[in-house]
Amino acid sequence: MHVDIGAALGTVAEPGIDEAELEELDERVAEAHERIAAGRGDDEFGYAALNLPERTDADAIREAVSPVSDAEYVLTVGIGGSALGAKTITAALAEDPERHVVLDNVDPEHVERTLSDLPLSETAVNVVSKSGTTAETLANFLVVRDVYEYRDVDWTERTVVTTGESGPLRELADEEDLPTLPVPDGVPGRFSALSSVGLVPPAILGVDIEELLAGGADAADGLGPSLFETPAYAYGAVAYALEERGAAVNAFMPYAERLEVFAEWFAQLWAESLGKEGRGQTPARALGATDQHSQLQLYRAGPRDKVVTVVRPRERADVPVPDAGHESLSYLAGTDLGELLDAEYDATVASLSAADRPAVEIEIDSLDARSLGELLYATEAACVLVGELAGVETFTQPAVEWGKRAARGLLSGEDTEETRTVDERPSYLISDGD
Ligand SMILES: O=P(O)(O)OC[C@H]1O[C@](O)(CO)[C@@H](O)[C@@H]1O
């Protein structure tokens, strides 16, 4: 992985960082790296996530999925970190990403349509929940089970469960003696892509999970005490420094369709890990070149509260643009779509610099299993570094619990502080008179 911070330096961007500040920051990076290495050494909660490449047992995953390894489709039932890792990997690497169907919401129309379109007898069901208690995942699983039974297809032969040692999902799995995989100890969901949590659908759909883990291990070996030698830390340190200088939004813009879901995964990682104590960059998902034609106006001429992160694979497929024989289109003659997309990428970074807006470039050699494993791991390490520099608790997400208690209370009719607050929440309704 390569990180180019040139377009974030103070000479070309406001907010920006000058090189002297980078040197200073590097001292703090060295301290933070020491803390991270110590946390990894003791397999401490959270830091243990950075040990996954060497800890994840790919053989155990392959064994657990062997009963369903001939499945045409994989239906993942999970949410947040229990869905986004697998979704990111299959979107980037599966021969046909559409064969991985994810139920990570409880929209009745969507669930109904999704299940009615699926050939259930050719579909493996991958149910994932670290806590084993998440309402959306359990409700969807009960609906899926019901639809299988209604259509007289045996779901117990097609289901693999990844969950903790206790909780309703574990009980359901044990009741039916379903093949189960453990969630890795001490690893928050959003950091678990390189574990059984993220690797079951890729394993079923023919992705080289061993190479993914090897890419993660490469990035792990590359972690060192200096941002000038560790691309992951260079990204984290610059994102942190820019946030300190007002870049409250991180517009995350991969220039590859197959990395669009990676931006979704990044959004959870960055928001849920770093959104603490009144700080944290807001991740804004975008896609290059598409969102040049929707968001770039704002990135270039709106408030100076953003850094734009662009990501691209250096190698691309070759799709030549035919010569139209039109003078006005002669600039396209002899080029190919990859060249055009890279020209758009380069032009966008330059256009932001020309408007002295900060951008950071992340490049991987090619969009293959090893490079994606490296990218996922390095992005996690960058996030952990930002948490250290910002002094926040990176690995928990206490702010999400209030809403869960309230929703559960509303459904069970409990009278709690949360449900009362829901009932008494402010309302000033404007209708169109119907
Ligand atoms: O894997 P679980 O426990 O079902 O949680 C799913 C997601 O919900 C969260 O707890 C947030 O509500 C995330 O941190 C997690 O990735």
The ligand as a MOL file (V3000), in Angstrom:
LIG
                    3D

  0  0  0     0  0            999 V3000
M  V30 BEGIN CTAB
M  V30 COUNTS 16 16 0 0 0
M  V30 BEGIN ATOM
M  V30 1 O -22.2210 -8.3700 15.8250 0
M  V30 2 P -23.3400 -7.8180 16.6230 0
M  V30 3 O -23.1860 -7.9940 18.0910 0
M  V30 4 O -24.6750 -8.3320 16.1310 0
M  V30 5 O -23.3370 -6.2140 16.4190 0
M  V30 6 C -23.5010 -5.6620 15.1590 0
M  V30 7 C -23.0310 -4.2450 15.1270 0
M  V30 8 O -23.8020 -3.4660 16.0400 0
M  V30 9 C -22.9300 -2.6080 16.7780 0
M  V30 10 O -22.7890 -3.1340 18.0480 0
M  V30 11 C -23.5130 -1.2170 16.8410 0
M  V30 12 O -24.8040 -1.2560 17.2630 0
M  V30 13 C -21.6290 -2.6060 16.0260 0
M  V30 14 O -20.5520 -2.2470 16.7980 0
M  V30 15 C -21.5810 -4.0340 15.5380 0
M  V30 16 O -20.6880 -4.1850 14.4960 0
M  V30 END ATOM
M  V30 BEGIN BOND
M  V30 1 2 1 2
M  V30 2 1 2 3
M  V30 3 1 2 4
M  V30 4 1 2 5
M  V30 5 1 5 6
M  V30 6 1 6 7
M  V30 7 1 7 8
M  V30 8 1 7 15
M  V30 9 1 8 9
M  V30 10 1 9 10
M  V30 11 1 9 11
M  V30 12 1 9 13
M  V30 13 1 11 12
M  V30 14 1 13 14
M  V30 15 1 13 15
M  V30 16 1 15 16
M  V30 END BOND
M  V30 END CTAB
M  END
